[in-house]
Amino acid sequence: MNRRTFLRTANLAAASAMVSGCARKKAAIFNPAMNQAALAPVNLPESPCHIPPVHVSEDRVIRTVVGLRPHRPSGFRVEREQVGDTVVVHNYGHGGGGITLSWGTAKLATDLGLRGHTGRVAVLGCGVIGLTTARMAQDAGYAVTIYTKAMPPDTTSNIAGGQWYPAMVYDDPDKMSASFTDQYLAAAKYAYERYQITTDPRYGVRWMRNYSVSRTPIVQNRGSDRPRIVSGLDSLLPERRLLKQDENPFGIGYAAQYDGMIMEPPMLLNALITDFRIAGGKVVVGELKSTDEVKALPEKLVFNCTGLGAKALFDDKELIPVRGQLTFLVPQPEVTYAALFEDIYMFSRHDGILLGGTHQAGNWSLEVDQATVKEKLAAHAELFRSMKAC
Ligand SMILES: Cc1cc2nc3c(=O)[nH]c(=O)nc-3n(C[C@H](O)[C@H](O)[C@H](O)COP(=O)(O)OP(=O)(O)OC[C@H]3O[C@@H](n4cnc5c(N)ncnc54)[C@H](O)[C@@H]3O)c2cc1C
């Protein structure tokens, strides 16, 4: 999808769009506010002047991290496969939406695998996908062993920003199959509701207001020409509205707001591991190097939740990394919102103010790029300097 298509469909899948364009330099960040079926300005209860700005400066930087999103242009893979006498259920390739979709694709995968199975279950991988899949199998009464190369905090899942939205999960909304669309929408809806019952500090899950800022008027598409994979998410973005000029907390152009959740990955993964162990789960640390090693496991039902690792382990040629770099500033507890602007975004978390906006398809580097740090700091500084003072 190119930028024009993005504006035509005006959807959150913009994020997917940019992933497909490996050559594209600047990609619009995913932008739920632009996925508007009918976006009308309404009065806000609070004054725009009461929203505290983020203080952006180099001396407030506390760390920068890099992660590789496991991306497949055709979307995540949740599928059952017979490998010798072992049933493998794949559950990987969630791109920039794995934290978001985790409970949902765990449900799809366990529905595919558990029916009629007796005996222990293996889960490969201990990121958010492996842990939620393992927990679902435990809740269904199965004994589970996780086999994993790395444990949290050394997973991609720990790097994620953690905003609830299935962004950058596929490339072109116009080309997605009906069966994938069904899986995607079912997973999104299930995960959306499942996270709501864990809005608890122990899981690091809470509701958060999002401000989406644009230099140009926010384009709306009212609906019927949008692909189902886009319009099917409308009900998962409550309180979406365009802000009138005097309601816009930012001094830049136009703004919209919507409410969503944030799942802080370090807290979420700790809680999931604790729950997994309390339910009797076992963990074996070590890399599986071939499908022969998978077949040799004592468990005859195996959930493959290896993220980008599935590329080598199951020879998935479609899987590519989409590199992301996040810089954190000193926490500001008074900042409780998220802001999205052009190709950058800010989430306020307990472990810092997260500044993001890097999406580099095909780039395997885990090194911090200092030029990107400076560039993102400057862009965020411009946004937050523009905030209105009363
Ligand atoms: C910068 C950035 C920001 C992001 N922001 C968001 C966001 O705001 N919201 C959102 O929903 N998502 C976000 N994501 C995406 C999210 O992080 C991923 O989609 C998700 O973490 C994928 O989870 P996973 O469990 O599949 O992979 P991983 O977390 O990578 O876990 C894979 C596991 O498999 C193990 N493994 C791999 N190969 C093998 C092997 N051969 N043998 C044994 N074990 C193996 C690994 O050690 C690991 O434990 C972001 C990602 C990045 C990089």
The ligand as a Tripos MOL2 file, in Angstrom:
@<TRIPOS>MOLECULE
LIG
   53    58     1     0     0
SMALL
NO_CHARGES

@<TRIPOS>ATOM
      1 C1         10.3150   -1.2640   18.8250 C.3       1 LIG1
      2 C2          9.0980   -2.1690   18.8890 C.ar      1 LIG1
      3 C3          7.8960   -1.6540   19.3220 C.ar      1 LIG1
      4 C4          6.7700   -2.4910   19.3780 C.ar      1 LIG1
      5 N1          5.5950   -1.9630   19.8660 N.ar      1 LIG1
      6 C5          4.4980   -2.7520   19.9440 C.ar      1 LIG1
      7 C6          3.2870   -2.2270   20.4830 C.ar      1 LIG1
      8 O1          3.2050   -1.0500   20.8810 O.2       1 LIG1
      9 N2          2.2090   -3.0600   20.5320 N.ar      1 LIG1
     10 C7          2.2630   -4.3570   20.1040 C.ar      1 LIG1
     11 O2          1.2470   -5.0370   20.1720 O.2       1 LIG1
     12 N3          3.4110   -4.8800   19.6250 N.ar      1 LIG1
     13 C8          4.5210   -4.1100   19.5110 C.ar      1 LIG1
     14 N4          5.6870   -4.6220   18.9940 N.ar      1 LIG1
     15 C9          5.6820   -5.9810   18.3960 C.3       1 LIG1
     16 C10         5.9100   -7.0800   19.4100 C.3       1 LIG1
     17 O3          7.0580   -6.8430   20.1570 O.3       1 LIG1
     18 C11         6.0370   -8.4260   18.6970 C.3       1 LIG1
     19 O4          4.9930   -8.6170   17.7690 O.3       1 LIG1
     20 C12         5.9820   -9.5540   19.7280 C.3       1 LIG1
     21 O5          6.9000   -9.3140   20.7660 O.3       1 LIG1
     22 C13         6.2610  -10.9210   19.1150 C.3       1 LIG1
     23 O6          6.2160  -11.8340   20.1640 O.3       1 LIG1
     24 P1          6.7860  -13.3070   20.0370 P.3       1 LIG1
     25 O7          6.5060  -13.9860   21.3080 O.co2     1 LIG1
     26 O8          6.2800  -13.9010   18.7690 O.co2     1 LIG1
     27 O9          8.3450  -13.0930   19.7790 O.3       1 LIG1
     28 P2          9.5620  -12.9690   20.8240 P.3       1 LIG1
     29 O10         9.2580  -12.0300   21.9070 O.co2     1 LIG1
     30 O11        10.7510  -12.6910   19.9550 O.co2     1 LIG1
     31 O12         9.6810  -14.4030   21.4340 O.3       1 LIG1
     32 C14        10.1580  -15.4900   20.6790 C.3       1 LIG1
     33 C15        10.6660  -16.5400   21.6250 C.3       1 LIG1
     34 O13        11.0720  -17.6770   20.8730 O.3       1 LIG1
     35 C16        12.3650  -18.0860   21.2850 C.3       1 LIG1
     36 N5         13.0000  -18.7560   20.1610 N.ar      1 LIG1
     37 C17        13.2750  -18.2640   18.9350 C.ar      1 LIG1
     38 N6         13.8610  -19.2040   18.1760 N.ar      1 LIG1
     39 C18        13.9510  -20.3110   18.9400 C.ar      1 LIG1
     40 C19        14.4780  -21.6230   18.7290 C.ar      1 LIG1
     41 N7         15.0190  -21.9610   17.5490 N.pl3     1 LIG1
     42 N8         14.4360  -22.5150   19.7440 N.ar      1 LIG1
     43 C20        13.8900  -22.1890   20.9470 C.ar      1 LIG1
     44 N9         13.3860  -20.9600   21.1900 N.ar      1 LIG1
     45 C21        13.4090  -20.0430   20.2090 C.ar      1 LIG1
     46 C22        13.0250  -16.7850   21.7020 C.3       1 LIG1
     47 O14        14.1530  -17.0230   22.5330 O.3       1 LIG1
     48 C23        11.8720  -16.1120   22.4290 C.3       1 LIG1
     49 O15        11.7710  -16.5960   23.7430 O.3       1 LIG1
     50 C24         6.8470   -3.8300   18.9570 C.ar      1 LIG1
     51 C25         8.0750   -4.3590   18.5560 C.ar      1 LIG1
     52 C26         9.1930   -3.5310   18.5110 C.ar      1 LIG1
     53 C27        10.5110   -4.1170   18.0920 C.3       1 LIG1
@<TRIPOS>BOND
     1     1     2 1
     2     2     3 ar
     3     2    52 ar
     4     3     4 ar
     5     4     5 ar
     6     4    50 ar
     7     5     6 ar
     8     6     7 ar
     9     6    13 1
    10     7     8 2
    11     7     9 ar
    12     9    10 ar
    13    10    11 2
    14    10    12 ar
    15    12    13 ar
    16    13    14 ar
    17    14    15 1
    18    14    50 ar
    19    15    16 1
    20    16    17 1
    21    16    18 1
    22    18    19 1
    23    18    20 1
    24    20    21 1
    25    20    22 1
    26    22    23 1
    27    23    24 1
    28    24    25 2
    29    24    26 1
    30    24    27 1
    31    27    28 1
    32    28    29 2
    33    28    30 1
    34    28    31 1
    35    31    32 1
    36    32    33 1
    37    33    34 1
    38    33    48 1
    39    34    35 1
    40    35    36 1
    41    35    46 1
    42    36    37 ar
    43    36    45 ar
    44    37    38 ar
    45    38    39 ar
    46    39    40 ar
    47    39    45 ar
    48    40    41 1
    49    40    42 ar
    50    42    43 ar
    51    43    44 ar
    52    44    45 ar
    53    46    47 1
    54    46    48 1
    55    48    49 1
    56    50    51 ar
    57    51    52 ar
    58    52    53 1
@<TRIPOS>SUBSTRUCTURE
     1 LIG1         1 GROUP 0 **** ****
